Amino acid sequence: MIQLLPASIKDYKDLTRLEDISFPIDRWGFFDLVGVLTLPKVVRLKALYKDKFAGFTAGDIRNRDGIGWIVTIAVFPEFRGQGIGKALLDECESQMQMPVIKLTVRKSNYSAINLYLKNGYFQSEIWENYYIGGEDGILFEKHC
């Protein structure tokens, strides 16, 4: 059973582990993690699966142009394929209440790209050499 709950600074340790596993090349550092867990106008959700921390997402709604950004979404490998990523994405979008939502993804992250396409996102740009290591980023957006 998947539970989606607000995340807080108490989830720092679990989020650090998730970042290490999900984004080994360009994981967020201490200040980024503290910020995403504490800043105002950030939707932050954790997914629990059978009471275990299974995933996390955050959406930044500070943009005054009516554009929200999903700044991170990740699920531990042992919990992937069970609808947790979709549940996090859907709930984050719902709570953001923005007319346009954008996100970036590595062009090699096919499972994430597939998730976004299935959920109404479309590719709007390619940002060359966006990620550490020189990999291109794909900018996706969704009009809600």
Secondary structure, DSSP 8 states (H G I E B T S, - for coil): -EEEEE--GGGHHHHHHHHHHH-TTT---HHHHHHHHH-TTEEEEEEEETTEEEEEEEEE---TTSEEEEEEEEE-GGGTTSSHHHHHHHHHHHHH--SEEEEEEETT-HHHHHHHHHTT-EEEEEETT-STTS--EEEEEEE-
